[in-house]
Amino acid sequence: MSSPLSCDPLPPAAIYPDISTAFAAIQAHAKDNGYAFIARDRKPTRVLYLCDRAGKYDNKGKKAG
């Protein structure tokens, strides 16, 4: 199992017949390792997937100090 703030291990490199099959495969791998992927940018010929733990923490609603 990966650490709470990590997207490791990465899914194995592979070639898939279509985008939905690729997404299902990387999501299954991520779920087994305690994280998930989200689609961030979609174009007709590509999709950018990010780990759900990517980016900076946003502490909305939390009081400083």
C-alpha positions as a Markdown table, in Angstrom:
| # | Residue | x | y | z |
|---|---|---|---|---|
| 1 | Met | 0.0 | 0.0 | 0.0 |
| 2 | Ser | 1.3 | 3.5 | -0.8 |
| 3 | Ser | 1.7 | 6.3 | 1.7 |
| 4 | Pro | -1.4 | 8.6 | 2.1 |
| 5 | Leu | 0.1 | 11.4 | 0.0 |
| 6 | Ser | 1.7 | 9.3 | -2.7 |
| 7 | Cys | 0.5 | 8.0 | -6.1 |
| 8 | Asp | 3.0 | 5.1 | -6.1 |
| 9 | Pro | 3.4 | 2.6 | -7.5 |
| 10 | Leu | 2.6 | 3.9 | -10.9 |
| 11 | Pro | 0.5 | 1.8 | -13.2 |
| 12 | Pro | 2.5 | -0.4 | -15.6 |
| 13 | Ala | 3.2 | 1.0 | -19.0 |
| 14 | Ala | 0.8 | -0.5 | -21.7 |
| 15 | Ile | -0.9 | 0.1 | -24.9 |
| 16 | Tyr | -4.7 | 0.0 | -24.8 |
| 17 | Pro | -7.3 | -0.2 | -27.7 |
| 18 | Asp | -9.2 | 2.8 | -26.5 |
| 19 | Ile | -9.3 | 5.5 | -23.8 |
| 20 | Ser | -12.1 | 3.9 | -21.7 |
| 21 | Thr | -10.1 | 0.6 | -21.5 |
| 22 | Ala | -7.0 | 2.5 | -20.5 |
| 23 | Phe | -8.8 | 4.5 | -17.8 |
| 24 | Ala | -10.4 | 1.3 | -16.4 |
| 25 | Ala | -7.0 | -0.3 | -16.2 |
| 26 | Ile | -5.3 | 2.5 | -14.5 |
| 27 | Gln | -8.2 | 3.1 | -12.1 |
| 28 | Ala | -8.2 | -0.6 | -11.1 |
| 29 | His | -4.4 | -0.4 | -10.4 |
| 30 | Ala | -4.8 | 2.8 | -8.4 |
| 31 | Lys | -7.7 | 1.4 | -6.4 |
| 32 | Asp | -5.6 | -1.6 | -5.4 |
| 33 | Asn | -2.9 | 0.8 | -4.2 |
| 34 | Gly | -5.1 | 3.3 | -2.3 |
| 35 | Tyr | -5.5 | 6.2 | -4.8 |
| 36 | Ala | -7.4 | 7.2 | -7.9 |
| 37 | Phe | -7.0 | 9.1 | -11.2 |
| 38 | Ile | -9.1 | 12.0 | -12.5 |
| 39 | Ala | -9.4 | 13.3 | -16.0 |
| 40 | Arg | -8.0 | 16.8 | -16.0 |
| 41 | Asp | -7.8 | 17.8 | -19.7 |
| 42 | Arg | -9.5 | 16.1 | -22.6 |
| 43 | Lys | -8.8 | 16.6 | -26.3 |
| 44 | Pro | -10.0 | 14.4 | -29.2 |
| 45 | Thr | -6.7 | 12.6 | -29.4 |
| 46 | Arg | -5.6 | 12.5 | -25.8 |
| 47 | Val | -6.6 | 12.7 | -22.1 |
| 48 | Leu | -4.5 | 14.0 | -19.2 |
| 49 | Tyr | -5.0 | 11.9 | -16.0 |
| 50 | Leu | -3.8 | 13.2 | -12.6 |
| 51 | Cys | -3.6 | 11.4 | -9.4 |
| 52 | Asp | -6.3 | 12.4 | -6.9 |
| 53 | Arg | -3.4 | 13.4 | -4.5 |
| 54 | Ala | -1.8 | 15.8 | -7.1 |
| 55 | Gly | -1.6 | 19.5 | -6.4 |
| 56 | Lys | -1.4 | 21.7 | -3.3 |
| 57 | Tyr | -3.6 | 21.3 | -0.2 |
| 58 | Asp | -6.4 | 23.9 | -0.1 |
| 59 | Asn | -7.4 | 24.7 | 3.5 |
| 60 | Lys | -10.7 | 26.4 | 2.7 |
| 61 | Gly | -12.8 | 26.9 | 5.8 |
| 62 | Lys | -9.9 | 26.3 | 8.2 |
| 63 | Lys | -8.9 | 29.1 | 10.6 |
| 64 | Ala | -5.2 | 30.0 | 10.5 |
| 65 | Gly | -3.3 | 29.5 | 13.7 |
